Amino acid sequence: MEEFLFAASNFGFPVVVASYLLIRIEPTLKNLQKSIALLTFVIAKQSEIDIKQAQQIIEFGRESEFYK
């Protein structure tokens, strides 16, 4: 608790709160990213899209050759 007060006094309360929230939310964001990738593969398989094309969608987004 003492470290938190020291950081808040030196860096400002908004910076400390934003840093804390980013640290706490990071694992959740990584889990969401994995879930989205998995769902992309499931949808690709159901739509009979090639797995390589699904990987391109995940890696490059709409910039891939699949959308051109």
C-alpha positions as CSV (number, residue, x, y, z in Angstrom):
1,M,0.0,0.0,0.0
2,E,2.9,2.3,0.8
3,E,4.3,1.7,-2.7
4,F,1.0,2.7,-4.2
5,L,0.9,6.0,-2.4
6,F,4.5,6.7,-3.3
7,A,3.8,6.1,-7.0
8,A,0.6,8.1,-6.9
9,S,2.4,11.1,-5.3
10,N,5.3,10.9,-7.8
11,F,3.5,10.1,-11.1
12,G,0.0,11.3,-10.5
13,F,-3.1,9.3,-9.6
14,P,-4.5,8.9,-13.2
15,V,-1.2,7.4,-14.4
16,V,-1.0,4.9,-11.5
17,V,-4.7,3.9,-12.0
18,A,-4.3,3.4,-15.7
19,S,-1.1,1.3,-15.2
20,Y,-2.8,-0.8,-12.6
21,L,-5.8,-1.4,-14.9
22,L,-3.6,-2.3,-17.9
23,I,-1.7,-4.8,-15.8
24,R,-4.9,-6.4,-14.5
25,I,-6.7,-6.5,-17.9
26,E,-3.7,-7.9,-19.9
27,P,-4.4,-11.6,-19.2
28,T,-8.0,-11.2,-20.1
29,L,-7.1,-9.6,-23.4
30,K,-4.8,-12.5,-24.2
31,N,-7.5,-15.0,-23.5
32,L,-9.9,-13.1,-25.7
33,Q,-7.4,-13.0,-28.5
34,K,-7.0,-16.8,-28.2
35,S,-10.8,-17.3,-28.2
36,I,-11.2,-15.1,-31.3
37,A,-8.5,-17.1,-33.2
38,L,-10.2,-20.4,-32.2
39,L,-13.6,-19.1,-33.3
40,T,-12.1,-18.0,-36.6
41,F,-10.9,-21.5,-37.2
42,V,-14.3,-23.0,-36.3
43,I,-16.1,-20.7,-38.6
44,A,-13.6,-21.3,-41.4
45,K,-14.1,-25.1,-41.0
46,Q,-17.9,-24.7,-41.1
47,S,-17.7,-22.5,-44.1
48,E,-15.3,-24.9,-45.8
49,I,-12.6,-22.4,-46.0
50,D,-9.0,-23.6,-46.3
51,I,-7.1,-23.5,-42.9
52,K,-4.2,-21.6,-44.6
53,Q,-6.7,-18.9,-45.6
54,A,-8.1,-18.8,-42.0
55,Q,-4.5,-18.3,-40.8
56,Q,-4.1,-15.4,-43.2
57,I,-7.2,-13.9,-41.9
58,I,-6.0,-14.1,-38.3
59,E,-2.5,-12.9,-39.0
60,F,-3.2,-10.1,-41.5
61,G,-6.8,-9.3,-41.1
62,R,-8.6,-7.9,-44.0
63,E,-5.3,-7.1,-45.8
64,S,-4.9,-10.8,-46.7
65,E,-5.3,-12.1,-50.2
66,F,-8.5,-13.8,-49.1
67,Y,-10.4,-10.5,-49.2
68,K,-9.0,-9.3,-52.5
